[in-house]
Amino acid sequence: MSESNVTLNSSGAPSTGDTQPLKPVKRAPRWRSVLFSVLGVLVLLGMGAFGGYTSGIVQRRAARSSIISEQLLQQFQFALVDEQFGRYDAARQRLEFIIQNDPAFPGAQDELAKVLVLSSIPTPSPTPEPTSTPDVRGVEALWASAQQLIAAGDWANALTTLDSLRKNDPNYNTAQVDGMYYFALRNHGVSLIQNQGDLEGGIYQLTLAEGFAPLDSTANGLREGARAYIQAVSYFGINWQSAVELFRNVSAGWPAMWDGSMNASQRFRLALMRYGDQLWASGDACAASGIFEEAKAFGELDEVAWKNANQAFQQCFPATEAPTAGPTAEVPSETPSGEAPTDTPTDTPAAP
């Protein structure tokens, strides 16, 4: 083995004459720790800002989705009105717009197919009819006739007379004629919805009235109810759960709202029964029983729903057997020895 080049002095420490001097250990500069701290704070702030930005994007997307859904529903209702009045091209454009933005919008595909079929049917050439005699009455006579028709509540003829009046003289009593238009359109729309069950026609008339002045709360509420009814009935027979949820709100706010065949309460009852049948068939007896009980508040169940309701109730609430009494302990007839009798002694009267 080779000898070590390091020699020790008398104190046991390495000799300075034979070795290189020890270099002092350099400490890390303070600016590095400060820099790392600043960078850490910046990273945390960036993460927080990114989280807030992401949350804001989610909220804006949800709000945008809600606005789009409301606009699509309004366009669908306008498409139904256009279809009713034979404006098939306008209805087709509205429905195509709805499907482009929401392909799963309920009823849009079916209505588009219906509109395409109706628009492809050739219009028969009308049979020439005698030309009706034009209304040659003066504007004063038309004005008086419109006032009488409005007073009598004949809204449709009042609107026809107002059209003739405005055609003959667009500048005649402009403000008053506009007011009569608003009054006749507003009441005609309300009458169509309440008395005739013509929801689309009523919505259309009220929308025209709104072009002259804002609707009052009663007319506006009735229009909102008609729109909600149309939306709910679009799920009727297609998705019973959605029909129940929507008609629950309609029947609560507008129970007498109807479409010429059934009112909201009747449709709600029928939707409840069919949804209860569906829940029972899927094996959810307790949920079905609750739905059937809710339906009973609106009338008697039909035969199918009554049978399913009984079976669902029995399965969800099975009858329990009454507990049987155990053996009865015998009461000893004699008092055990060593114990005092429990009977209270009675005094025996002395013999006379």
Secondary structure, DSSP 8 states (H G I E B T S, - for coil): ----S--B-TTSSB-TTTS----------HHHHHHHHHHHHHHHHHHHHHHHHHHHHHHHHHHHHHHHHHHHHHHHHHHHHHHHTT-HHHHHHHHHHHHHH-TT-TTHHHHHHHHHHHHHS-----------------HHHHHHHHHHHHHHT-HHHHHHHHHHHHHH-TTTTHHHHHHHHHHHHHHHHHHHHHTS--HHHHHHHHHHHHTTS---HHHHHHHHHHHHHHHHHTTTTT-HHHHHHHHHHHHHH-TT-B-SS-BHHHHHHHHHHHHHHHHHHTT-HHHHHHHHHHHHTTS---HHHHHHHHHHHHHHS---------------SS--TTS---S---------
